[in-house]
Amino acid sequence: MANLDVGAELGRALSDAAREMGRDLTAGLAEVQEYAAQRTLYLSTIVGEPGYELALRAERDAVALRAGIVSVTYADAADQRMIGVIGGALAIGARALAVLA
């Protein structure tokens, strides 16, 4: 296995991991959208009531917080996956090159 083959394999592994992360992020976005829809439904029941503006700000902040938590959770998982892919590819490549040496 030539040095370029190891690099190409690592590149393919990283591309595959990135595609999977994109699917995870899409799922995370759907989760936040569902939460926002639930909170909007709740707000629709109190429009015009005293305290509506305060409730609106609180729900806005709750949805933003949920979005942040979801994105951090998926980002942490993505980081760990990428570290695993890189470490595995480096180990396999190093062993393959050692055999050829």
C-alpha atoms as one frame of an Amber mdcrd trajectory, in Angstrom:
protein
   0.000   0.000   0.000   1.523   3.279  -1.056   1.483   6.404   1.080  -1.083
   7.942  -1.259  -3.397   4.957  -0.776  -3.343   5.467   2.993  -4.210   9.126
   2.529  -7.000   8.267   0.101  -8.458   5.696   2.495  -8.361   8.182   5.347
 -10.051  10.750   3.116 -12.821   8.293   2.212 -13.332   7.341   5.865 -13.602
  11.001   6.858 -16.057  11.694   4.029 -18.227   8.767   5.123 -18.182   9.998
   8.728 -19.080  13.530   7.601 -22.089  12.238   5.640 -23.275  10.334   8.696
 -22.866  13.444  10.847 -25.014  15.352   8.367 -27.786  12.810   8.894 -27.409
  13.180  12.675 -27.620  16.964  12.444 -30.751  16.690  10.308 -32.310  14.491
  12.996 -31.309  17.051  15.629 -32.900  19.830  13.622 -36.133  17.849  13.366
 -36.112  17.431  17.157 -35.773  21.191  17.673 -38.472  21.902  15.085 -40.871
  19.556  16.884 -40.130  21.231  20.216 -40.666  24.683  18.673 -43.987  23.532
  17.212 -45.119  22.313  20.640 -44.166  25.591  22.276 -45.925  27.565  19.510
 -49.075  25.547  20.088 -48.899  26.393  23.786 -48.381  30.089  23.051 -51.402
  30.092  20.755 -53.569  29.270  23.777 -52.509  32.382  25.685 -52.365  35.060
  22.981 -53.840  38.251  24.383 -53.646  37.062  27.977 -51.739  38.986  30.657
 -48.145  37.817  30.697 -48.173  36.687  27.062 -45.122  38.790  26.136 -43.168
  37.348  29.057 -44.225  33.821  28.105 -43.209  34.486  24.503 -39.720  35.552
  25.564 -39.427  32.556  27.893 -40.461  30.126  25.150 -38.088  31.784  22.687
 -35.258  31.262  25.146 -36.331  27.671  25.842 -36.298  26.802  22.133 -32.917
  28.497  21.680 -31.554  26.584  24.669 -32.903  23.292  23.286 -31.276  24.046
  19.918 -27.966  24.747  21.637 -28.103  21.583  23.708 -28.979  19.464  20.683
 -26.208  20.983  18.579 -23.607  20.518  21.328 -24.700  16.923  21.902 -24.401
  16.072  18.211 -21.133  17.994  17.903 -19.602  16.061  20.803 -20.696  12.759
  19.257 -19.334  13.879  15.882 -15.986  14.801  17.440 -15.688  11.389  19.046
 -16.640   9.639  15.808 -14.072  11.619  13.818 -11.351  10.919  16.377 -12.190
   7.214  16.154 -12.142   7.223  12.347  -8.834   9.073  12.200  -7.212   6.872
  14.855  -8.413   3.683  13.171  -7.295   4.788   9.725  -3.867   5.819  10.995
  -3.390   2.508  12.810  -4.444   0.426   9.793  -2.291   2.497   7.452   0.742
   2.303   9.733   0.420  -1.489  10.042   0.000  -1.894   6.294   3.051   0.237
   5.574   5.083  -1.604   8.219   4.375  -4.910   6.465   5.616  -3.467   3.193
   8.803  -2.085   4.728
